[in-house]
Structures are given as structure tokens and as C-alpha cells.
């Protein structure tokens, strides 16, 4: 499994108050953050996740890289909805936090939630993407809400310029009946490169459209539902053991039936006859007949 250090950036601007996602945009982000944390840490226990906000007067690091979900939830609880978003500044601060990670073998990744207009220019977004790619930081954007064509274009330009071996994705999730976290499950952001896919995703997510959850054993992603995956695996092992036991019992019964068909010899019959030959052998019977014939001939001669 991939060992990663991931900084999650939530959008706590005034746009996150909107209720077009159940129960609200910010609460939907909170559920999705919990899901992402579980997926990352279950994929590799040594992976770490940090949290920061990009609204208000400026971006703020809420929780440094950690493996404790309690610290992440506490950071979400302390977050206040206010101001406008600062995408470029928040990405730079997140990159700085990743640079100071304790485990240098962890790959660097930033996941950015955005539901508000992006004030940065298209050129500035392109420049930022190239700089992040140069320092080997993968960046995923989860864009949701009523996005303008201009905002969508900026995100697509950013994604096109940062794509690399580490796998950076863009998921555009329109409002709908599904929870934001449920929609994220089907994107390559959680499913991995070439996995998942969603008709509502942007250009970065379309790459995974050919894949799907069917590539997992039993069709269940262990990182999403480990208990179900373990239960299915145990059920399969028990079924295989039952079939193996039935096969062995059937073979034993068939072998016993074949042995019963073989006639047993006369236990009272001696092993050797009077001539030292094996009892029941053809040679012994022949010798006995020869002796009897000689005896009869002798008797006839005496009579004569």
C-alpha cells in the first residue's frame, strides 16, 4: 500500500454555508474528511493526515500530520465559517507542512475542497501547478457547488499542468441526492489511479472511468469496509474447508466399499502344505494328483 503524508484543505468560506449538499456544504466536507482519513490510514497505518482551512482572513493549519482521527475531528469542530477562500496561499502553506513531515519516505499529497469562486488568475494557477509538480507534490481537487465556467476552467488548467507519476486528480461533483462522501468513493482520489470513475467528474477524474470496484476481491474495497471484506474472506475459507472435508469423506467411503468387495481367504488353511509349498498353489495340487496316480499303479501291480 502507498505510504503518504496528506494535507486536507477544507473550504470554510461563506459559500460553505449553502445547504445544497446535505446537511450543508461544510458539514458534507467534514464527513468526507473523515472518510478520506480512514481510507488513507487503513491503506497504510504509517500514513499521516493533516488538516487546514482556507477561508476567513487567511489559511490556517488546524492539525499537523497525525494518525489520530480525534485531532482531525477537533480541528473541524474549531473551524469557523467566514470570509472568502485563498486557494493559492493554502496550497503553498500545505506544501510547507508536508516538507517538514517526520517520515521522509512518505509521498506528498494535498487534497483541496473548493465550493467557492477562485480569485486567482488562470495563469497564476498554471504557475502554481508547475511549481508543485517540480517538488513532487500530488494535488487532488474536489470541486462541488455551483461552479462557474471560469472556475471550472481554472481547475482544469491546474490539473493538466500538475499531472504526473504521483497521480493528481480533479473531481467535479454536482449537487444531487447522494452525500458528498459517497460521491468521492467512486473517484480516483480514493480508489487510486485507473480505478473508479464518475460521469460527473472533470478531466482529471475521467481517466479512471474504465475501472471500478470490481477489481477488488469479492467486489469490496477493504479500505472502505474492512469488516465486510474479512467476513467474505472467512466465509469463502469455510466453504472451501467444507468442500474439502466432503471430498475426503466421499473418497474414504469409496475406498471402504472397494475393500469389502475383495473375498477373504480361509483363515484355517495352513500357509504351507505337506511338501513345503504355499497352500492353495497349483503346483501342490499337481504333485498330490501325481502321488495318487503312482499309488494306484503300485496297488495294481501287487494284485497282478
C-alpha atoms as a printed R data frame, in Angstrom:
    type eleno elety resid chain resno       x        y       z
1   ATOM     1    CA   UNK     A     1   0.000    0.000   0.000
2   ATOM     2    CA   UNK     A     2   1.094    3.577  -0.710
3   ATOM     3    CA   UNK     A     3   2.755    5.397   2.184
4   ATOM     4    CA   UNK     A     4   1.557    9.008   2.063
5   ATOM     5    CA   UNK     A     5   1.508   12.235   4.008
6   ATOM     6    CA   UNK     A     6  -1.712   14.026   3.087
7   ATOM     7    CA   UNK     A     7  -2.814   17.550   3.900
8   ATOM     8    CA   UNK     A     8  -6.559   18.120   3.525
9   ATOM     9    CA   UNK     A     9  -7.670   21.697   2.855
10  ATOM    10    CA   UNK     A    10 -11.327   22.471   3.596
11  ATOM    11    CA   UNK     A    11 -13.268   25.420   2.207
12  ATOM    12    CA   UNK     A    12 -14.740   27.303   5.162
13  ATOM    13    CA   UNK     A    13 -15.630   30.451   3.222
14  ATOM    14    CA   UNK     A    14 -19.129   31.922   3.318
15  ATOM    15    CA   UNK     A    15 -20.039   29.759   0.319
16  ATOM    16    CA   UNK     A    16 -19.794   26.673   2.556
17  ATOM    17    CA   UNK     A    17 -22.964   27.736   4.420
18  ATOM    18    CA   UNK     A    18 -25.089   26.736   1.429
19  ATOM    19    CA   UNK     A    19 -27.457   23.820   2.021
20  ATOM    20    CA   UNK     A    20 -27.486   22.339  -1.485
21  ATOM    21    CA   UNK     A    21 -25.455   19.436  -0.037
22  ATOM    22    CA   UNK     A    22 -26.903   17.556   2.931
23  ATOM    23    CA   UNK     A    23 -26.862   18.910   5.611
24  ATOM    24    CA   UNK     A    24 -24.654   21.810   4.437
25  ATOM    25    CA   UNK     A    25 -21.577   22.233   2.294
26  ATOM    26    CA   UNK     A    26 -19.250   22.456   5.289
27  ATOM    27    CA   UNK     A    27 -20.814   19.505   7.113
28  ATOM    28    CA   UNK     A    28 -20.593   17.489   3.901
29  ATOM    29    CA   UNK     A    29 -16.872   18.319   3.774
30  ATOM    30    CA   UNK     A    30 -16.478   17.168   7.394
31  ATOM    31    CA   UNK     A    31 -17.965   13.752   6.569
32  ATOM    32    CA   UNK     A    32 -15.733   13.488   3.510
33  ATOM    33    CA   UNK     A    33 -12.630   14.403   5.542
34  ATOM    34    CA   UNK     A    34 -13.419   11.590   7.980
35  ATOM    35    CA   UNK     A    35 -13.815    9.180   5.060
36  ATOM    36    CA   UNK     A    36 -10.524   10.223   3.460
37  ATOM    37    CA   UNK     A    37  -8.670    9.911   6.773
38  ATOM    38    CA   UNK     A    38  -9.989    6.372   7.295
39  ATOM    39    CA   UNK     A    39  -9.114    5.373   3.731
40  ATOM    40    CA   UNK     A    40  -5.549    6.690   3.970
41  ATOM    41    CA   UNK     A    41  -4.723    5.226   7.374
42  ATOM    42    CA   UNK     A    42  -6.344    1.857   6.662
43  ATOM    43    CA   UNK     A    43  -4.463    1.618   3.383
44  ATOM    44    CA   UNK     A    44  -1.202    2.062   5.306
45  ATOM    45    CA   UNK     A    45  -1.115    2.516   9.107
46  ATOM    46    CA   UNK     A    46   2.028    4.644   8.801
47  ATOM    47    CA   UNK     A    47   0.333    7.186   6.529
48  ATOM    48    CA   UNK     A    48  -0.418   10.533   8.174
49  ATOM    49    CA   UNK     A    49  -3.107   13.139   7.529
50  ATOM    50    CA   UNK     A    50  -3.170   16.843   8.379
51  ATOM    51    CA   UNK     A    51  -5.945   19.443   8.174
52  ATOM    52    CA   UNK     A    52  -6.149   23.128   7.340
53  ATOM    53    CA   UNK     A    53  -8.752   25.683   6.308
54  ATOM    54    CA   UNK     A    54  -8.508   28.270   3.533
55  ATOM    55    CA   UNK     A    55 -11.300   30.706   4.432
56  ATOM    56    CA   UNK     A    56 -11.507   33.642   6.787
57  ATOM    57    CA   UNK     A    57  -8.724   36.203   6.964
58  ATOM    58    CA   UNK     A    58  -6.265   33.615   5.675
59  ATOM    59    CA   UNK     A    59  -5.429   29.882   5.613
60  ATOM    60    CA   UNK     A    60  -4.878   28.187   8.969
61  ATOM    61    CA   UNK     A    61  -3.280   24.883   9.864
62  ATOM    62    CA   UNK     A    62  -5.816   23.172  12.115
63  ATOM    63    CA   UNK     A    63  -3.999   19.876  12.679
64  ATOM    64    CA   UNK     A    64  -0.472   18.894  11.744
65  ATOM    65    CA   UNK     A    65   0.206   15.467  10.221
66  ATOM    66    CA   UNK     A    66  -1.214   12.812  12.529
67  ATOM    67    CA   UNK     A    67  -2.632    9.285  12.683
68  ATOM    68    CA   UNK     A    68  -5.167   10.269  15.374
69  ATOM    69    CA   UNK     A    69  -8.673   10.843  13.986
70  ATOM    70    CA   UNK     A    70  -9.583   12.650  17.217
71  ATOM    71    CA   UNK     A    71  -7.234   15.520  16.371
72  ATOM    72    CA   UNK     A    72  -8.756   15.832  12.898
73  ATOM    73    CA   UNK     A    73 -12.293   15.945  14.284
74  ATOM    74    CA   UNK     A    74 -11.230   18.511  16.876
75  ATOM    75    CA   UNK     A    75  -9.792   20.698  14.134
76  ATOM    76    CA   UNK     A    76 -13.049   20.514  12.177
77  ATOM    77    CA   UNK     A    77 -15.020   21.393  15.301
78  ATOM    78    CA   UNK     A    78 -12.905   24.509  15.857
79  ATOM    79    CA   UNK     A    79 -13.298   25.748  12.284
80  ATOM    80    CA   UNK     A    80 -15.488   28.827  11.783
81  ATOM    81    CA   UNK     A    81 -17.240   29.702   8.545
82  ATOM    82    CA   UNK     A    82 -16.211   33.179   7.397
83  ATOM    83    CA   UNK     A    83 -14.572   35.225   4.683
84  ATOM    84    CA   UNK     A    84 -13.508   34.103   1.222
85  ATOM    85    CA   UNK     A    85 -11.224   31.308   0.068
86  ATOM    86    CA   UNK     A    86  -7.479   31.618  -0.602
87  ATOM    87    CA   UNK     A    87  -6.609   28.630  -2.804
88  ATOM    88    CA   UNK     A    88  -3.076   29.543  -3.841
89  ATOM    89    CA   UNK     A    89  -1.899   30.563  -0.361
90  ATOM    90    CA   UNK     A    90  -3.421   27.490   1.286
91  ATOM    91    CA   UNK     A    91  -1.670   25.143  -1.178
92  ATOM    92    CA   UNK     A    92   1.673   26.821  -0.516
93  ATOM    93    CA   UNK     A    93   1.214   26.503   3.266
94  ATOM    94    CA   UNK     A    94   0.139   22.862   2.914
95  ATOM    95    CA   UNK     A    95   3.255   22.173   0.831
96  ATOM    96    CA   UNK     A    96   5.381   23.721   3.588
97  ATOM    97    CA   UNK     A    97   3.716   21.472   6.185
98  ATOM    98    CA   UNK     A    98   4.461   18.423   4.030
99  ATOM    99    CA   UNK     A    99   8.069   19.472   3.640
100 ATOM   100    CA   UNK     A   100   8.533   19.207   7.414
101 ATOM   101    CA   UNK     A   101   6.990   15.731   7.712
102 ATOM   102    CA   UNK     A   102   8.899   13.404  10.048
103 ATOM   103    CA   UNK     A   103   8.868   10.382   7.732
104 ATOM   104    CA   UNK     A   104  10.620   11.491   4.548
105 ATOM   105    CA   UNK     A   105   9.703    8.234   2.781
106 ATOM   106    CA   UNK     A   106   6.044    9.307   2.716
107 ATOM   107    CA   UNK     A   107   4.763   10.568  -0.609
108 ATOM   108    CA   UNK     A   108   3.338   14.077  -0.510
109 ATOM   109    CA   UNK     A   109  -0.274   14.792  -1.380
110 ATOM   110    CA   UNK     A   110  -2.687   17.706  -0.919
111 ATOM   111    CA   UNK     A   111  -6.458   17.271  -1.216
112 ATOM   112    CA   UNK     A   112  -8.306   20.561  -1.676
113 ATOM   113    CA   UNK     A   113 -12.057   21.018  -1.233
114 ATOM   114    CA   UNK     A   114 -13.470   24.056  -3.009
115 ATOM   115    CA   UNK     A   115 -17.056   25.276  -3.316
116 ATOM   116    CA   UNK     A   116 -16.409   28.981  -3.894
117 ATOM   117    CA   UNK     A   117 -15.075   31.129  -6.753
118 ATOM   118    CA   UNK     A   118 -11.301   31.036  -7.283
119 ATOM   119    CA   UNK     A   119  -9.908   34.567  -7.278
120 ATOM   120    CA   UNK     A   120  -6.507   33.558  -8.668
121 ATOM   121    CA   UNK     A   121  -5.989   34.018 -12.403
122 ATOM   122    CA   UNK     A   122  -5.674   31.130 -14.814
123 ATOM   123    CA   UNK     A   123  -2.009   31.989 -15.363
124 ATOM   124    CA   UNK     A   124  -1.322   32.003 -11.620
125 ATOM   125    CA   UNK     A   125  -2.967   28.577 -11.254
126 ATOM   126    CA   UNK     A   126  -0.837   27.199 -14.088
127 ATOM   127    CA   UNK     A   127   2.345   28.557 -12.499
128 ATOM   128    CA   UNK     A   128   1.395   27.112  -9.091
129 ATOM   129    CA   UNK     A   129   0.730   23.691 -10.611
130 ATOM   130    CA   UNK     A   130   4.132   23.574 -12.294
131 ATOM   131    CA   UNK     A   131   5.859   24.562  -9.047
132 ATOM   132    CA   UNK     A   132   4.078   21.832  -7.074
133 ATOM   133    CA   UNK     A   133   4.888   19.252  -9.736
134 ATOM   134    CA   UNK     A   134   8.553   20.230  -9.546
135 ATOM   135    CA   UNK     A   135   8.693   19.376  -5.827
136 ATOM   136    CA   UNK     A   136   6.799   16.082  -6.354
137 ATOM   137    CA   UNK     A   137   3.581   17.028  -4.608
138 ATOM   138    CA   UNK     A   138   0.375   15.471  -5.936
139 ATOM   139    CA   UNK     A   139  -2.712   17.668  -5.629
140 ATOM   140    CA   UNK     A   140  -6.327   16.499  -5.850
141 ATOM   141    CA   UNK     A   141  -9.170   18.974  -6.225
142 ATOM   142    CA   UNK     A   142 -12.683   18.119  -5.078
143 ATOM   143    CA   UNK     A   143 -14.864   20.834  -6.594
144 ATOM   144    CA   UNK     A   144 -18.534   20.956  -5.671
145 ATOM   145    CA   UNK     A   145 -21.324   23.507  -5.565
146 ATOM   146    CA   UNK     A   146 -22.487   25.916  -8.262
147 ATOM   147    CA   UNK     A   147 -19.211   26.336 -10.098
148 ATOM   148    CA   UNK     A   148 -18.898   28.917 -12.834
149 ATOM   149    CA   UNK     A   149 -17.321   28.074 -16.183
150 ATOM   150    CA   UNK     A   150 -14.395   30.310 -15.276
151 ATOM   151    CA   UNK     A   151 -13.706   28.426 -12.046
152 ATOM   152    CA   UNK     A   152 -14.000   25.069 -13.789
153 ATOM   153    CA   UNK     A   153 -11.578   26.212 -16.492
154 ATOM   154    CA   UNK     A   154  -9.007   27.298 -13.889
155 ATOM   155    CA   UNK     A   155  -9.221   23.910 -12.144
156 ATOM   156    CA   UNK     A   156  -8.826   22.045 -15.431
157 ATOM   157    CA   UNK     A   157  -5.764   24.119 -16.360
158 ATOM   158    CA   UNK     A   158  -4.248   23.437 -12.938
159 ATOM   159    CA   UNK     A   159  -4.896   19.697 -13.249
160 ATOM   160    CA   UNK     A   160  -3.466   19.490 -16.761
161 ATOM   161    CA   UNK     A   161  -0.209   21.110 -15.628
162 ATOM   162    CA   UNK     A   162   0.314   19.079 -12.449
163 ATOM   163    CA   UNK     A   163  -0.456   15.624 -13.780
164 ATOM   164    CA   UNK     A   164   2.460   13.295 -13.212
165 ATOM   165    CA   UNK     A   165   3.555    9.919 -11.940
166 ATOM   166    CA   UNK     A   166   2.169   10.547  -8.465
167 ATOM   167    CA   UNK     A   167  -1.383   10.886  -9.816
168 ATOM   168    CA   UNK     A   168  -3.204   14.186  -9.363
169 ATOM   169    CA   UNK     A   169  -6.956   14.237  -9.931
170 ATOM   170    CA   UNK     A   170  -9.832   16.614 -10.413
171 ATOM   171    CA   UNK     A   171 -13.299   15.546  -9.282
172 ATOM   172    CA   UNK     A   172 -16.216   17.853 -10.055
173 ATOM   173    CA   UNK     A   173 -19.256   16.734  -8.082
174 ATOM   174    CA   UNK     A   174 -22.569   18.474  -8.886
175 ATOM   175    CA   UNK     A   175 -25.352   18.750  -6.298
176 ATOM   176    CA   UNK     A   176 -27.537   15.665  -6.055
177 ATOM   177    CA   UNK     A   177 -29.312   13.254  -3.728
178 ATOM   178    CA   UNK     A   178 -26.092   11.446  -2.790
179 ATOM   179    CA   UNK     A   179 -23.833   12.513   0.058
180 ATOM   180    CA   UNK     A   180 -20.599   14.210  -0.924
181 ATOM   181    CA   UNK     A   181 -18.608   11.428   0.746
182 ATOM   182    CA   UNK     A   182 -20.499    8.747  -1.219
183 ATOM   183    CA   UNK     A   183 -19.693   10.526  -4.477
184 ATOM   184    CA   UNK     A   184 -15.992   10.770  -3.584
185 ATOM   185    CA   UNK     A   185 -15.743    6.995  -3.093
186 ATOM   186    CA   UNK     A   186 -16.250    6.454  -6.826
187 ATOM   187    CA   UNK     A   187 -13.496    8.889  -7.841
188 ATOM   188    CA   UNK     A   188  -9.810    8.032  -8.426
189 ATOM   189    CA   UNK     A   189  -8.950   10.241  -5.449
190 ATOM   190    CA   UNK     A   190  -9.816    7.367  -3.110
191 ATOM   191    CA   UNK     A   191  -9.960    4.419  -5.464
192 ATOM   192    CA   UNK     A   192  -6.494    5.049  -6.912
193 ATOM   193    CA   UNK     A   193  -5.187    5.727 -10.387
194 ATOM   194    CA   UNK     A   194  -7.200    3.924 -13.070
195 ATOM   195    CA   UNK     A   195  -9.884    2.897 -10.572
196 ATOM   196    CA   UNK     A   196 -13.389    4.204 -10.053
197 ATOM   197    CA   UNK     A   197 -14.907    6.876 -12.245
198 ATOM   198    CA   UNK     A   198 -17.942    9.110 -12.296
199 ATOM   199    CA   UNK     A   199 -19.799   10.759 -15.148
200 ATOM   200    CA   UNK     A   200 -19.851   13.986 -13.137
201 ATOM   201    CA   UNK     A   201 -16.090   14.239 -12.815
202 ATOM   202    CA   UNK     A   202 -13.899   16.625 -14.708
203 ATOM   203    CA   UNK     A   203 -10.985   15.884 -16.976
204 ATOM   204    CA   UNK     A   204  -8.738   14.651 -14.181
205 ATOM   205    CA   UNK     A   205 -11.230   12.074 -12.961
206 ATOM   206    CA   UNK     A   206 -12.191   10.776 -16.375
207 ATOM   207    CA   UNK     A   207  -9.018    8.705 -16.589
208 ATOM   208    CA   UNK     A   208 -10.404    6.209 -14.090
209 ATOM   209    CA   UNK     A   209 -13.700    5.662 -15.847
210 ATOM   210    CA   UNK     A   210 -12.633    2.295 -17.200
211 ATOM   211    CA   UNK     A   211 -12.011    0.877 -13.751
212 ATOM   212    CA   UNK     A   212 -14.377    0.167 -10.908
213 ATOM   213    CA   UNK     A   213 -14.827   -1.547  -7.600
214 ATOM   214    CA   UNK     A   214 -14.969   -4.914  -9.404
215 ATOM   215    CA   UNK     A   215 -11.155   -5.072  -9.401
216 ATOM   216    CA   UNK     A   216 -11.230   -5.676  -5.661
217 ATOM   217    CA   UNK     A   217 -11.530   -9.154  -4.170
218 ATOM   218    CA   UNK     A   218 -15.245  -10.042  -3.755
219 ATOM   219    CA   UNK     A   219 -16.028   -6.632  -5.330
220 ATOM   220    CA   UNK     A   220 -15.440   -4.890  -1.976
221 ATOM   221    CA   UNK     A   221 -12.708   -2.344  -1.283
222 ATOM   222    CA   UNK     A   222 -11.071   -3.430   2.017
223 ATOM   223    CA   UNK     A   223 -10.119    0.159   2.795
224 ATOM   224    CA   UNK     A   224 -13.772    1.220   2.624
225 ATOM   225    CA   UNK     A   225 -15.331   -1.677   4.539
226 ATOM   226    CA   UNK     A   226 -12.634   -3.893   6.106
227 ATOM   227    CA   UNK     A   227 -15.102   -5.818   8.294
228 ATOM   228    CA   UNK     A   228 -17.196   -6.874   5.294
229 ATOM   229    CA   UNK     A   229 -14.090   -7.867   3.326
230 ATOM   230    CA   UNK     A   230 -12.835  -10.015   6.236
231 ATOM   231    CA   UNK     A   231 -16.267  -11.620   6.691
232 ATOM   232    CA   UNK     A   232 -16.460  -12.507   2.998
233 ATOM   233    CA   UNK     A   233 -12.952  -13.949   3.029
234 ATOM   234    CA   UNK     A   234 -13.694  -16.065   6.129
235 ATOM   235    CA   UNK     A   235 -16.930  -17.303   4.553
236 ATOM   236    CA   UNK     A   236 -15.019  -18.362   1.438
237 ATOM   237    CA   UNK     A   237 -12.387  -20.180   3.507
238 ATOM   238    CA   UNK     A   238 -15.077  -22.007   5.498
239 ATOM   239    CA   UNK     A   239 -16.849  -23.052   2.302
240 ATOM   240    CA   UNK     A   240 -13.597  -24.362   0.818
241 ATOM   241    CA   UNK     A   241 -12.852  -26.293   4.023
242 ATOM   242    CA   UNK     A   242 -16.354  -27.809   3.995
243 ATOM   243    CA   UNK     A   243 -15.999  -28.932   0.377
244 ATOM   244    CA   UNK     A   244 -12.577  -30.422   1.090
245 ATOM   245    CA   UNK     A   245 -13.968  -32.354   4.056
246 ATOM   246    CA   UNK     A   246 -16.878  -33.718   1.992
247 ATOM   247    CA   UNK     A   247 -14.482  -34.773  -0.760
248 ATOM   248    CA   UNK     A   248 -12.255  -36.630   1.731
249 ATOM   249    CA   UNK     A   249 -15.233  -38.408   3.327
250 ATOM   250    CA   UNK     A   250 -16.520  -39.445  -0.092
251 ATOM   251    CA   UNK     A   251 -13.105  -40.847  -1.059
252 ATOM   252    CA   UNK     A   252 -12.883  -42.767   2.237
253 ATOM   253    CA   UNK     A   253 -16.326  -44.312   1.680
254 ATOM   254    CA   UNK     A   254 -15.463  -45.339  -1.872
255 ATOM   255    CA   UNK     A   255 -12.210  -46.918  -0.680
256 ATOM   256    CA   UNK     A   256 -14.033  -48.852   2.043
257 ATOM   257    CA   UNK     A   257 -16.584  -50.156  -0.458
258 ATOM   258    CA   UNK     A   258 -13.800  -51.447  -2.730
259 ATOM   259    CA   UNK     A   259 -12.160  -53.294   0.161
260 ATOM   260    CA   UNK     A   260 -15.442  -55.012   1.092
261 ATOM   261    CA   UNK     A   261 -15.668  -56.481  -2.431
262 ATOM   262    CA   UNK     A   262 -12.411  -58.423  -2.017
263 ATOM   263    CA   UNK     A   263 -13.097  -62.032  -0.687
264 ATOM   264    CA   UNK     A   264 -11.253  -63.036   2.457
265 ATOM   265    CA   UNK     A   265  -9.126  -66.230   2.466
266 ATOM   266    CA   UNK     A   266  -9.746  -69.333   4.665
267 ATOM   267    CA   UNK     A   267  -8.121  -68.486   7.964
268 ATOM   268    CA   UNK     A   268  -7.976  -72.238   8.894
269 ATOM   269    CA   UNK     A   269  -5.946  -73.154   5.835
270 ATOM   270    CA   UNK     A   270  -2.204  -73.564   6.670
271 ATOM   271    CA   UNK     A   271   0.249  -71.292   4.978
272 ATOM   272    CA   UNK     A   272   2.373  -74.288   3.680
273 ATOM   273    CA   UNK     A   273   1.274  -77.716   2.538
274 ATOM   274    CA   UNK     A   274   2.980  -81.020   3.320
275 ATOM   275    CA   UNK     A   275   5.542  -80.516   0.557
276 ATOM   276    CA   UNK     A   276   6.562  -77.097   1.788
277 ATOM   277    CA   UNK     A   277   4.694  -75.365  -0.994
278 ATOM   278    CA   UNK     A   278   2.341  -72.433  -0.459
279 ATOM   279    CA   UNK     A   279  -1.103  -73.777   0.307
280 ATOM   280    CA   UNK     A   280  -3.600  -73.358  -2.481
281 ATOM   281    CA   UNK     A   281  -0.879  -73.132  -5.140
282 ATOM   282    CA   UNK     A   282  -1.335  -75.028  -8.392
283 ATOM   283    CA   UNK     A   283   1.965  -76.923  -8.077
284 ATOM   284    CA   UNK     A   284   0.959  -78.524  -4.794
285 ATOM   285    CA   UNK     A   285  -2.311  -79.833  -6.238
286 ATOM   286    CA   UNK     A   286  -0.491  -81.258  -9.243
287 ATOM   287    CA   UNK     A   287   2.029  -83.113  -7.057
288 ATOM   288    CA   UNK     A   288  -0.795  -84.551  -4.972
289 ATOM   289    CA   UNK     A   289  -2.510  -85.911  -8.091
290 ATOM   290    CA   UNK     A   290   0.813  -87.473  -9.287
291 ATOM   291    CA   UNK     A   291   1.346  -89.234  -5.908
292 ATOM   292    CA   UNK     A   292  -2.162  -90.627  -6.004
293 ATOM   293    CA   UNK     A   293  -1.693  -91.981  -9.510
294 ATOM   294    CA   UNK     A   294   1.623  -93.690  -8.585
295 ATOM   295    CA   UNK     A   295  -0.041  -95.287  -5.573
296 ATOM   296    CA   UNK     A   296  -2.874  -96.655  -7.677
297 ATOM   297    CA   UNK     A   297  -0.387  -98.121 -10.161
298 ATOM   298    CA   UNK     A   298   1.527  -99.796  -7.338
299 ATOM   299    CA   UNK     A   299  -1.618 -101.377  -5.997
300 ATOM   300    CA   UNK     A   300  -2.473 -102.780  -9.396
301 ATOM   301    CA   UNK     A   301   0.988 -104.335  -9.761
302 ATOM   302    CA   UNK     A   302   0.777 -106.069  -6.389
303 ATOM   303    CA   UNK     A   303  -2.571 -107.565  -7.351
304 ATOM   304    CA   UNK     A   304  -1.141 -108.952 -10.504
